[in-house]
């Protein structure tokens, strides 16, 4: 998207917008670094969100009550259950879905402002999300199981992986792959397209360049809200599928899970945990995208 001329304040513009031809591995690596940094601080919200989605008891307690219950009965460290699996997930899943967005945009024909439509941006984000989900699903399963685990002693990632392998085999690591890919496509398509689109709106409204921190911050907040609206149902289904017992299968696949949740618990259940999801998405999206943009600037790459 073309930018109208504007004066840049060096003290406020933290990332360089100088055009460069970034390498694929460089983009993926910078995306992974921003994702790992972000998830370290955001992980407790994800633990709370997961407990609320799988337990009506935690759902009734709400976010504050869930935090107090976990901290009181399991210790504060339990809020970081599964963070090592989350690091591995972000290093694979998020590095790909975020790092491949720009190459996918080019592949979908977004070469000039005139032929860069919202639909193409959404398609590029969805494609990158699907590829990232395929790579990160095993770590996603491990992370979900570790976050859902209750008790004072935290499960180790190796112990959880060994137990999963013994009970379900390799297929266990790809449990919920259909819902996870669908979720990733909707999530990343919404996230990147809304972020990209919002940046253009903010730039037009303020005259600030794309590389300005305020532009990136406001655009990321908008993307986080719309992500929550579209992803919540898929997130609920993914969590239920990944956390169902191996010896007591409740749902056959993503569609079956959708249907049973709506029939037995009501359609609004699909948005259970909306607040903790938004509480996670808002800071995660903002911090992740801003750090990614700043790292791109430091590497001499142009802003998204």
C-alpha positions in Angstrom: 0.0 0.0 0.0 1.4 3.4 -1.0 2.1 5.9 1.7 1.6 9.7 1.3 4.7 11.7 2.2 5.1 12.5 5.9 7.8 13.7 8.2 9.2 11.0 10.4 10.2 11.7 14.0 13.4 9.6 14.6 12.7 9.4 18.3 9.2 7.9 17.7 9.9 5.6 14.8 11.6 2.5 16.2 11.8 0.3 13.1 13.3 1.1 9.8 11.0 0.9 6.8 13.9 0.7 4.3 13.0 -1.8 1.6 15.0 -4.9 1.5 14.7 -8.3 0.0 14.3 -10.5 3.1 15.2 -14.2 3.0 12.6 -16.8 3.8 14.6 -18.3 6.7 15.3 -14.8 8.0 11.6 -14.0 8.1 10.7 -17.3 9.8 13.5 -16.9 12.3 12.5 -13.4 13.3 8.8 -14.5 13.6 9.8 -17.4 15.9 11.9 -15.1 18.1 9.1 -12.6 18.5 6.6 -15.5 19.3 8.8 -17.2 21.9 9.4 -13.9 23.7 5.7 -13.1 23.7 4.4 -16.5 24.9 6.6 -16.5 27.9 4.7 -13.5 29.3 1.2 -14.5 28.0 1.2 -18.2 28.9 -0.7 -17.9 32.2 -3.7 -16.5 30.4 -3.7 -19.5 28.1 -3.7 -21.8 31.1 -6.7 -20.1 32.6 -8.5 -20.1 29.2 -7.9 -23.8 28.8 -9.2 -24.7 32.3 -12.3 -22.6 31.7 -13.0 -24.3 28.4 -12.8 -27.9 29.7 -14.4 -27.5 33.1 -17.8 -26.0 34.0 -16.4 -25.5 37.5 -13.7 -23.2 36.3 -16.2 -21.6 33.9 -18.4 -20.6 36.8 -15.4 -19.3 38.7 -14.5 -16.9 35.9 -11.0 -15.6 35.2 -10.2 -14.3 38.6 -11.6 -17.3 40.5 -9.7 -19.7 38.2 -6.4 -17.9 38.8 -7.0 -18.0 42.6 -8.0 -21.7 42.5 -5.0 -22.7 40.5 -2.6 -20.6 42.5 -4.1 -21.7 45.8 -4.3 -25.5 45.2 -1.4 -26.0 42.8 0.9 -23.0 43.3 1.6 -20.0 41.2 4.1 -21.9 39.0 1.1 -24.0 37.7 0.1 -21.0 35.7 3.1 -21.8 33.5 2.3 -25.5 33.1 3.3 -26.5 29.6 5.3 -23.3 28.8 8.2 -25.4 27.4 5.7 -27.1 25.0 4.4 -23.6 24.2 8.0 -22.5 23.3 8.4 -25.4 20.9 4.9 -24.7 19.5 5.7 -21.1 18.8 9.1 -22.0 17.3 7.4 -24.1 14.8 3.8 -23.0 14.3 4.0 -19.2 14.8 7.3 -18.8 13.1 5.9 -20.3 10.0 2.4 -18.7 10.0 3.9 -15.3 10.7 7.1 -15.6 8.7 5.4 -16.9 5.6 2.7 -14.3 5.4 4.6 -11.9 3.2 5.8 -14.7 0.8 2.3 -16.0 0.6 1.0 -12.5 -0.2 3.3 -12.4 -3.2 2.2 -15.9 -4.2 -1.4 -14.8 -4.2 -0.6 -11.9 -6.5 -0.3 -9.0 -3.9 2.4 -7.2 -5.8 0.9 -3.7 -6.1 -1.6 -1.7 -4.0 -4.1 -1.9 -6.8 -4.3 -5.7 -6.8 -3.9 -6.2 -3.1 -7.4 -7.0 -1.8 -8.6 -7.9 1.7 -9.6 -11.4 0.3 -6.1 -12.0 -1.0 -4.6 -10.9 2.4 -6.9 -13.2 4.2 -6.1 -16.1 1.8 -2.3 -15.5 2.3 -2.7 -15.5 6.1 -4.9 -18.6 6.0 -2.4 -20.5 3.8 0.5 -19.6 6.1 -1.6 -20.6 9.1 -2.4 -24.0 7.7 1.3 -24.7 7.0 2.2 -23.6 10.5 -0.5 -25.7 12.1 0.7 -28.9 10.4 4.2 -28.3 11.8 3.1 -27.3 15.3 0.2 -29.7 16.0 2.3 -32.2 18.1 3.5 -29.5 20.4 0.0 -28.0 20.5 -1.4 -31.3 21.8 1.3 -31.6 24.4 0.8 -28.0 25.5 -2.9 -28.4 25.8 -2.6 -31.6 27.9 0.0 -30.0 30.2 -2.1 -26.9 30.7 -5.2 -28.9 31.5 -3.4 -31.1 34.0 -4.3 -30.4 37.6 -2.2 -31.2 40.7 0.8 -29.8 42.5 3.4 -31.6 40.5 3.7 -30.2 37.0 4.0 -32.8 34.2 7.2 -32.7 32.1 7.1 -32.4 28.4 9.0 -35.7 28.0 6.7 -37.5 30.4 3.6 -36.2 28.7 5.0 -37.1 25.3 5.9 -40.6 26.4 2.5 -41.2 28.0 0.7 -40.0 24.8 2.9 -42.1 22.6 2.3 -45.3 24.7 -1.5 -44.8 24.9 -2.3 -43.4 21.4 0.8 -43.8 19.3 2.0 -41.3 16.7 -1.6 -40.5 15.8 -2.1 -39.0 19.3 0.2 -36.1 18.4 -2.1 -35.2 15.6 -5.3 -35.4 17.5 -7.6 -32.5 16.6 -5.5 -31.8 13.4 -8.7 -31.0 11.4 -10.0 -28.4 13.9 -6.5 -27.1 14.5 -5.8 -26.4 10.8 -9.3 -24.8 10.4 -8.6 -22.7 13.5 -5.2 -21.7 12.3 -6.5 -20.7 8.9 -9.3 -18.5 10.4 -7.0 -17.1 13.1 -4.1 -16.2 10.9 -6.3 -15.1 8.0 -8.1 -12.7 10.3 -5.0 -11.6 12.2 -2.8 -10.8 9.3 -5.5 -9.4 6.9 -7.1 -7.2 9.6 -3.6 -6.0 10.8 -2.6 -5.3 7.2 -5.9 -3.5 6.5 -5.9 -1.6 9.7 -2.4 -0.3 9.1 -3.6 1.3 5.8 -6.6 2.9 7.6 -4.4 4.3 10.4 -1.8 5.5 8.0 -4.4 7.3 5.9 -6.0 8.8 9.0 -2.8 10.0 10.7 -0.3 10.4 8.0 2.2 8.4 10.0 4.4 5.8 8.2 3.7 2.1 8.5 6.9 1.7 10.5 5.7 4.0 13.3 5.1 2.3 16.6 1.7 3.9 17.1 0.5 2.5 13.7 1.6 -1.0 14.6 0.2 -0.8 18.1 -3.3 0.4 17.1 -3.5 -2.0 14.1 -2.5 -5.0 16.3 -5.2 -4.2 18.9 -7.8 -4.1 16.1 -6.6 -7.4 14.7 -6.7 -9.0 18.2 -10.4 -8.2 18.7 -11.5 -9.5 15.3 -9.4 -12.6 15.8 -11.3 -13.4 19.1 -14.7 -13.0 17.4 -13.8 -15.5 14.6 -11.6 -18.0 16.4 -13.4 -18.6 19.7 -15.6 -21.4 18.4 -12.7 -23.2 16.7 -10.6 -22.8 19.8 -13.3 -24.4 21.9 -13.6 -27.4 19.6 -9.8 -27.8 19.3 -9.4 -27.8 23.1 -12.2 -30.3 23.6 -10.8 -32.7 20.9 -7.2 -32.5 22.2 -8.2 -33.0 25.8 -10.7 -35.9 25.5 -9.6 -39.1 27.2 -8.0 -41.8 25.0 -10.2 -44.5 26.6 -13.4 -42.6 26.5 -13.9 -41.0 23.1 -16.5 -38.3 23.2 -16.1 -36.6 19.8 -15.3 -38.3 16.4 -14.0 -35.2 14.6 -14.3 -31.4 14.6 -17.8 -31.4 13.0 -19.1 -33.9 15.5 -17.7 -31.8 18.3 -19.3 -28.7 16.9 -22.7 -30.5 16.6 -22.6 -32.1 20.1 -21.5 -28.8 21.9 -24.4 -26.9 20.2 -26.9 -29.7 20.9 -26.0 -30.5 24.5 -24.7 -27.2 25.8 -26.1 -24.5 23.5 -24.4 -22.5 20.7 -23.2 -19.8 23.0 -20.9 -22.4 24.6 -18.7 -22.1 21.5 -17.8 -18.6 22.8 -17.3 -19.7 26.4 -14.0 -18.2 27.5 -14.3 -15.3 25.2 -12.9 -12.9 27.7 -9.8 -14.9 28.6 -9.3 -15.6 24.9 -9.5 -11.9 24.1 -7.3 -11.1 27.2 -4.8 -13.4 25.6 -5.1 -12.4 22.0 -5.0 -8.7 22.6 -1.6 -8.6 24.3 -0.3 -11.5 22.4 -1.1 -10.0 19.0 0.1 -6.6 20.0 3.4 -7.7 21.5 4.1 -10.3 18.9 3.5 -8.1 15.9 5.2 -5.1 17.3 8.3 -7.1 18.3 8.2 -8.8 14.8 8.1 -5.4 13.1 10.9 -4.0 15.2 13.1 -7.0 14.6 12.4 -6.7 10.8 13.4 -3.0 11.1 16.6 -3.9 12.9 17.3 -6.5 10.1 16.9 -3.8 7.5 13.5 -5.2 6.2 10.5 -3.0 5.3 7.4 -2.9 7.5 4.6 -5.4 6.7 
